[in-house]
Amino acid sequence: RRSLVMLDRFGDRAGALRLYEEFVQRLRRDLDADPSAETVAMGDALRAGRPLN
């Protein structure tokens, strides 16, 4: 999550969203698990153009 925030703060929202999507895919593929609600909220914020805290 820190990496998502840093990419967003440095203006690389596309990179942050790409990192989020890759993380979710890896989590599901390797661990058969879903991201936490907080992580999903960050992905939603990135897609909506809202700043990450």
Distance bins in CASP14 RR format, pairs under 12 A and 6 or more apart:
PFRMAT RR
TARGET T0000
AUTHOR 0000-0000-0000
RMODE 2
METHOD distances of the structure
MODEL  1
1 7 0 0 0 0 0 1 0 0 0 0 0
1 8 0 0 0 0 0 1 0 0 0 0 0
1 16 0 0 0 0 0 1 0 0 0 0 0
1 19 0 0 0 0 0 1 0 0 0 0 0
1 20 0 0 0 0 1 0 0 0 0 0 0
1 23 0 0 0 0 1 0 0 0 0 0 0
1 35 0 0 0 0 1 0 0 0 0 0 0
1 36 0 0 0 0 1 0 0 0 0 0 0
1 37 0 0 0 0 0 1 0 0 0 0 0
1 38 1 0 0 1 0 0 0 0 0 0 0
1 39 1 0 0 1 0 0 0 0 0 0 0
1 40 0 0 0 0 0 1 0 0 0 0 0
1 41 0 0 0 0 0 1 0 0 0 0 0
1 42 1 0 0 1 0 0 0 0 0 0 0
1 43 0 0 0 0 1 0 0 0 0 0 0
1 45 0 0 0 0 0 1 0 0 0 0 0
1 46 0 0 0 0 0 1 0 0 0 0 0
1 52 0 0 0 0 1 0 0 0 0 0 0
1 53 0 0 0 0 0 1 0 0 0 0 0
2 8 0 0 0 0 0 1 0 0 0 0 0
2 9 0 0 0 0 0 1 0 0 0 0 0
2 16 0 0 0 0 0 1 0 0 0 0 0
2 19 0 0 0 0 0 1 0 0 0 0 0
2 39 0 0 0 0 0 1 0 0 0 0 0
2 42 0 0 0 0 0 1 0 0 0 0 0
2 52 0 0 0 0 0 1 0 0 0 0 0
2 53 0 0 0 0 0 1 0 0 0 0 0
3 9 0 0 0 0 0 1 0 0 0 0 0
3 10 0 0 0 0 0 1 0 0 0 0 0
3 12 0 0 0 0 0 1 0 0 0 0 0
3 15 0 0 0 0 1 0 0 0 0 0 0
3 16 1 0 0 1 0 0 0 0 0 0 0
3 17 0 0 0 0 0 1 0 0 0 0 0
3 18 0 0 0 0 0 1 0 0 0 0 0
3 19 1 0 1 0 0 0 0 0 0 0 0
3 20 0 0 0 0 1 0 0 0 0 0 0
3 22 0 0 0 0 0 1 0 0 0 0 0
3 23 0 0 0 0 1 0 0 0 0 0 0
3 39 0 0 0 0 0 1 0 0 0 0 0
3 42 0 0 0 0 0 1 0 0 0 0 0
3 52 0 0 0 0 0 1 0 0 0 0 0
4 10 0 0 0 0 0 1 0 0 0 0 0
4 11 0 0 0 0 0 1 0 0 0 0 0
4 12 0 0 0 0 0 1 0 0 0 0 0
4 13 0 0 0 0 1 0 0 0 0 0 0
4 14 0 0 0 0 0 1 0 0 0 0 0
4 15 0 0 0 0 1 0 0 0 0 0 0
4 16 1 0 1 0 0 0 0 0 0 0 0
4 17 0 0 0 0 1 0 0 0 0 0 0
4 18 0 0 0 0 0 1 0 0 0 0 0
4 19 1 0 0 1 0 0 0 0 0 0 0
4 20 1 0 1 0 0 0 0 0 0 0 0
4 21 0 0 0 0 0 1 0 0 0 0 0
4 22 0 0 0 0 0 1 0 0 0 0 0
4 23 0 0 0 0 1 0 0 0 0 0 0
4 24 0 0 0 0 0 1 0 0 0 0 0
4 35 0 0 0 0 0 1 0 0 0 0 0
4 38 0 0 0 0 0 1 0 0 0 0 0
4 39 0 0 0 0 1 0 0 0 0 0 0
4 40 0 0 0 0 0 1 0 0 0 0 0
4 41 0 0 0 0 0 1 0 0 0 0 0
4 42 1 0 1 0 0 0 0 0 0 0 0
4 43 1 0 0 1 0 0 0 0 0 0 0
4 44 0 0 0 0 0 1 0 0 0 0 0
4 45 0 0 0 0 1 0 0 0 0 0 0
4 46 1 0 0 1 0 0 0 0 0 0 0
4 51 0 0 0 0 0 1 0 0 0 0 0
4 52 1 0 0 1 0 0 0 0 0 0 0
4 53 0 0 0 0 0 1 0 0 0 0 0
5 11 0 0 0 0 0 1 0 0 0 0 0
5 12 0 0 0 0 0 1 0 0 0 0 0
5 13 0 0 0 0 0 1 0 0 0 0 0
5 16 1 0 0 1 0 0 0 0 0 0 0
5 19 0 0 0 0 0 1 0 0 0 0 0
5 20 0 0 0 0 0 1 0 0 0 0 0
5 38 0 0 0 0 0 1 0 0 0 0 0
5 39 0 0 0 0 0 1 0 0 0 0 0
5 42 1 0 0 1 0 0 0 0 0 0 0
5 43 0 0 0 0 0 1 0 0 0 0 0
5 45 0 0 0 0 0 1 0 0 0 0 0
5 46 0 0 0 0 0 1 0 0 0 0 0
5 51 0 0 0 0 1 0 0 0 0 0 0
5 52 1 0 1 0 0 0 0 0 0 0 0
5 53 1 0 0 1 0 0 0 0 0 0 0
6 12 0 0 0 0 1 0 0 0 0 0 0
6 13 0 0 0 0 0 1 0 0 0 0 0
6 15 0 0 0 0 0 1 0 0 0 0 0
6 16 0 0 0 0 1 0 0 0 0 0 0
6 19 0 0 0 0 0 1 0 0 0 0 0
6 52 0 0 0 0 1 0 0 0 0 0 0
7 13 1 0 0 1 0 0 0 0 0 0 0
7 14 0 0 0 0 1 0 0 0 0 0 0
7 15 1 0 1 0 0 0 0 0 0 0 0
7 16 1 1 0 0 0 0 0 0 0 0 0
7 17 0 0 0 0 1 0 0 0 0 0 0
7 18 0 0 0 0 1 0 0 0 0 0 0
7 19 1 0 0 1 0 0 0 0 0 0 0
7 20 0 0 0 0 1 0 0 0 0 0 0
7 42 0 0 0 0 0 1 0 0 0 0 0
7 43 0 0 0 0 0 1 0 0 0 0 0
7 46 0 0 0 0 1 0 0 0 0 0 0
7 52 0 0 0 0 1 0 0 0 0 0 0
8 14 0 0 0 0 0 1 0 0 0 0 0
8 15 0 0 0 0 1 0 0 0 0 0 0
8 16 1 0 1 0 0 0 0 0 0 0 0
8 17 0 0 0 0 1 0 0 0 0 0 0
8 18 0 0 0 0 0 1 0 0 0 0 0
8 19 0 0 0 0 0 1 0 0 0 0 0
8 20 0 0 0 0 0 1 0 0 0 0 0
8 42 0 0 0 0 1 0 0 0 0 0 0
8 43 0 0 0 0 0 1 0 0 0 0 0
8 45 0 0 0 0 1 0 0 0 0 0 0
8 46 1 0 0 1 0 0 0 0 0 0 0
8 47 0 0 0 0 0 1 0 0 0 0 0
8 49 0 0 0 0 1 0 0 0 0 0 0
8 50 0 0 0 0 1 0 0 0 0 0 0
8 51 1 0 0 1 0 0 0 0 0 0 0
8 52 1 0 1 0 0 0 0 0 0 0 0
8 53 0 0 0 0 1 0 0 0 0 0 0
9 16 0 0 0 0 1 0 0 0 0 0 0
9 51 0 0 0 0 1 0 0 0 0 0 0
9 52 1 0 0 1 0 0 0 0 0 0 0
9 53 0 0 0 0 0 1 0 0 0 0 0
10 16 0 0 0 0 1 0 0 0 0 0 0
10 52 0 0 0 0 0 1 0 0 0 0 0
11 17 0 0 0 0 0 1 0 0 0 0 0
11 46 0 0 0 0 0 1 0 0 0 0 0
11 49 0 0 0 0 0 1 0 0 0 0 0
11 51 0 0 0 0 0 1 0 0 0 0 0
11 52 0 0 0 0 0 1 0 0 0 0 0
12 18 0 0 0 0 1 0 0 0 0 0 0
12 19 0 0 0 0 1 0 0 0 0 0 0
12 20 0 0 0 0 0 1 0 0 0 0 0
12 46 0 0 0 0 0 1 0 0 0 0 0
12 52 0 0 0 0 0 1 0 0 0 0 0
13 19 0 0 0 0 0 1 0 0 0 0 0
13 20 0 0 0 0 0 1 0 0 0 0 0
13 42 0 0 0 0 0 1 0 0 0 0 0
13 43 0 0 0 0 0 1 0 0 0 0 0
13 45 0 0 0 0 1 0 0 0 0 0 0
13 46 1 0 0 1 0 0 0 0 0 0 0
13 47 0 0 0 0 1 0 0 0 0 0 0
13 48 0 0 0 0 0 1 0 0 0 0 0
13 49 1 0 0 1 0 0 0 0 0 0 0
13 50 0 0 0 0 0 1 0 0 0 0 0
13 51 0 0 0 0 1 0 0 0 0 0 0
13 52 0 0 0 0 1 0 0 0 0 0 0
14 20 0 0 0 0 0 1 0 0 0 0 0
14 21 0 0 0 0 0 1 0 0 0 0 0
14 46 0 0 0 0 1 0 0 0 0 0 0
14 47 0 0 0 0 0 1 0 0 0 0 0
14 49 0 0 0 0 0 1 0 0 0 0 0
15 21 0 0 0 0 1 0 0 0 0 0 0
15 22 0 0 0 0 1 0 0 0 0 0 0
15 23 0 0 0 0 0 1 0 0 0 0 0
15 43 0 0 0 0 0 1 0 0 0 0 0
15 46 0 0 0 0 1 0 0 0 0 0 0
16 22 0 0 0 0 0 1 0 0 0 0 0
16 23 0 0 0 0 0 1 0 0 0 0 0
16 39 0 0 0 0 0 1 0 0 0 0 0
16 42 0 0 0 0 1 0 0 0 0 0 0
16 43 0 0 0 0 1 0 0 0 0 0 0
16 45 0 0 0 0 1 0 0 0 0 0 0
16 46 1 0 1 0 0 0 0 0 0 0 0
16 47 0 0 0 0 0 1 0 0 0 0 0
16 49 0 0 0 0 0 1 0 0 0 0 0
16 50 0 0 0 0 0 1 0 0 0 0 0
16 51 0 0 0 0 0 1 0 0 0 0 0
16 52 1 0 0 1 0 0 0 0 0 0 0
17 23 0 0 0 0 0 1 0 0 0 0 0
17 24 0 0 0 0 0 1 0 0 0 0 0
17 42 0 0 0 0 1 0 0 0 0 0 0
17 43 1 0 0 1 0 0 0 0 0 0 0
17 44 0 0 0 0 0 1 0 0 0 0 0
17 45 0 0 0 0 1 0 0 0 0 0 0
17 46 1 0 1 0 0 0 0 0 0 0 0
17 47 1 0 0 1 0 0 0 0 0 0 0
17 48 0 0 0 0 0 1 0 0 0 0 0
17 49 0 0 0 0 1 0 0 0 0 0 0
17 52 0 0 0 0 0 1 0 0 0 0 0
18 24 0 0 0 0 0 1 0 0 0 0 0
18 25 0 0 0 0 0 1 0 0 0 0 0
18 43 0 0 0 0 0 1 0 0 0 0 0
18 46 0 0 0 0 1 0 0 0 0 0 0
18 47 0 0 0 0 0 1 0 0 0 0 0
19 25 0 0 0 0 0 1 0 0 0 0 0
19 26 0 0 0 0 0 1 0 0 0 0 0
19 39 0 0 0 0 0 1 0 0 0 0 0
19 42 0 0 0 0 0 1 0 0 0 0 0
19 43 0 0 0 0 1 0 0 0 0 0 0
19 46 0 0 0 0 1 0 0 0 0 0 0
19 52 0 0 0 0 0 1 0 0 0 0 0
20 26 0 0 0 0 0 1 0 0 0 0 0
20 27 0 0 0 0 0 1 0 0 0 0 0
20 35 0 0 0 0 1 0 0 0 0 0 0
20 38 0 0 0 0 0 1 0 0 0 0 0
20 39 1 0 0 1 0 0 0 0 0 0 0
20 40 0 0 0 0 1 0 0 0 0 0 0
20 41 0 0 0 0 0 1 0 0 0 0 0
20 42 1 0 0 1 0 0 0 0 0 0 0
20 43 1 0 1 0 0 0 0 0 0 0 0
20 44 0 0 0 0 1 0 0 0 0 0 0
20 45 0 0 0 0 1 0 0 0 0 0 0
20 46 1 0 0 1 0 0 0 0 0 0 0
20 47 0 0 0 0 1 0 0 0 0 0 0
20 52 0 0 0 0 0 1 0 0 0 0 0
21 27 0 0 0 0 0 1 0 0 0 0 0
21 28 0 0 0 0 0 1 0 0 0 0 0
21 35 0 0 0 0 0 1 0 0 0 0 0
21 39 0 0 0 0 0 1 0 0 0 0 0
21 40 0 0 0 0 0 1 0 0 0 0 0
21 42 0 0 0 0 0 1 0 0 0 0 0
21 43 0 0 0 0 1 0 0 0 0 0 0
21 46 0 0 0 0 1 0 0 0 0 0 0
21 47 0 0 0 0 1 0 0 0 0 0 0
22 28 0 0 0 0 0 1 0 0 0 0 0
22 29 0 0 0 0 0 1 0 0 0 0 0
22 30 0 0 0 0 0 1 0 0 0 0 0
22 35 0 0 0 0 0 1 0 0 0 0 0
23 29 0 0 0 0 0 1 0 0 0 0 0
23 30 0 0 0 0 0 1 0 0 0 0 0
23 31 0 0 0 0 0 1 0 0 0 0 0
23 33 0 0 0 0 0 1 0 0 0 0 0
23 34 0 0 0 0 0 1 0 0 0 0 0
23 35 1 0 0 1 0 0 0 0 0 0 0
23 36 0 0 0 0 0 1 0 0 0 0 0
23 39 1 0 0 1 0 0 0 0 0 0 0
23 40 0 0 0 0 0 1 0 0 0 0 0
23 42 0 0 0 0 0 1 0 0 0 0 0
23 43 0 0 0 0 1 0 0 0 0 0 0
23 46 0 0 0 0 0 1 0 0 0 0 0
24 30 0 0 0 0 0 1 0 0 0 0 0
24 31 0 0 0 0 0 1 0 0 0 0 0
24 33 0 0 0 0 1 0 0 0 0 0 0
24 34 1 0 0 1 0 0 0 0 0 0 0
24 35 1 0 1 0 0 0 0 0 0 0 0
24 36 0 0 0 0 0 1 0 0 0 0 0
24 39 1 0 0 1 0 0 0 0 0 0 0
24 40 0 0 0 0 1 0 0 0 0 0 0
24 42 0 0 0 0 0 1 0 0 0 0 0
24 43 0 0 0 0 1 0 0 0 0 0 0
24 44 0 0 0 0 0 1 0 0 0 0 0
24 46 0 0 0 0 0 1 0 0 0 0 0
25 31 0 0 0 0 0 1 0 0 0 0 0
25 33 0 0 0 0 0 1 0 0 0 0 0
25 34 0 0 0 0 0 1 0 0 0 0 0
25 35 0 0 0 0 0 1 0 0 0 0 0
26 32 0 0 0 0 0 1 0 0 0 0 0
26 33 0 0 0 0 0 1 0 0 0 0 0
26 35 0 0 0 0 0 1 0 0 0 0 0
27 33 1 0 1 0 0 0 0 0 0 0 0
27 34 1 0 0 1 0 0 0 0 0 0 0
27 35 1 0 1 0 0 0 0 0 0 0 0
27 36 0 0 0 0 1 0 0 0 0 0 0
27 39 0 0 0 0 1 0 0 0 0 0 0
27 40 0 0 0 0 0 1 0 0 0 0 0
28 34 1 0 0 1 0 0 0 0 0 0 0
28 35 0 0 0 0 1 0 0 0 0 0 0
33 39 0 0 0 0 0 1 0 0 0 0 0
34 40 1 0 0 1 0 0 0 0 0 0 0
35 41 0 0 0 0 1 0 0 0 0 0 0
35 42 0 0 0 0 1 0 0 0 0 0 0
35 43 0 0 0 0 1 0 0 0 0 0 0
35 44 0 0 0 0 0 1 0 0 0 0 0
36 42 0 0 0 0 1 0 0 0 0 0 0
36 43 0 0 0 0 0 1 0 0 0 0 0
37 43 0 0 0 0 0 1 0 0 0 0 0
37 44 0 0 0 0 0 1 0 0 0 0 0
38 44 0 0 0 0 0 1 0 0 0 0 0
38 45 0 0 0 0 0 1 0 0 0 0 0
38 52 0 0 0 0 0 1 0 0 0 0 0
38 53 0 0 0 0 0 1 0 0 0 0 0
39 45 0 0 0 0 0 1 0 0 0 0 0
39 46 0 0 0 0 0 1 0 0 0 0 0
39 52 0 0 0 0 0 1 0 0 0 0 0
40 46 0 0 0 0 0 1 0 0 0 0 0
40 47 0 0 0 0 0 1 0 0 0 0 0
41 47 0 0 0 0 0 1 0 0 0 0 0
41 48 0 0 0 0 0 1 0 0 0 0 0
41 50 0 0 0 0 1 0 0 0 0 0 0
41 52 0 0 0 0 1 0 0 0 0 0 0
41 53 0 0 0 0 1 0 0 0 0 0 0
42 48 0 0 0 0 0 1 0 0 0 0 0
42 49 0 0 0 0 0 1 0 0 0 0 0
42 50 0 0 0 0 1 0 0 0 0 0 0
42 51 0 0 0 0 0 1 0 0 0 0 0
42 52 1 0 1 0 0 0 0 0 0 0 0
42 53 0 0 0 0 1 0 0 0 0 0 0
43 49 0 0 0 0 1 0 0 0 0 0 0
43 50 0 0 0 0 1 0 0 0 0 0 0
43 52 0 0 0 0 1 0 0 0 0 0 0
44 50 0 0 0 0 1 0 0 0 0 0 0
44 52 0 0 0 0 0 1 0 0 0 0 0
45 51 1 0 0 1 0 0 0 0 0 0 0
45 52 1 0 1 0 0 0 0 0 0 0 0
45 53 0 0 0 0 1 0 0 0 0 0 0
46 52 1 0 0 1 0 0 0 0 0 0 0
END
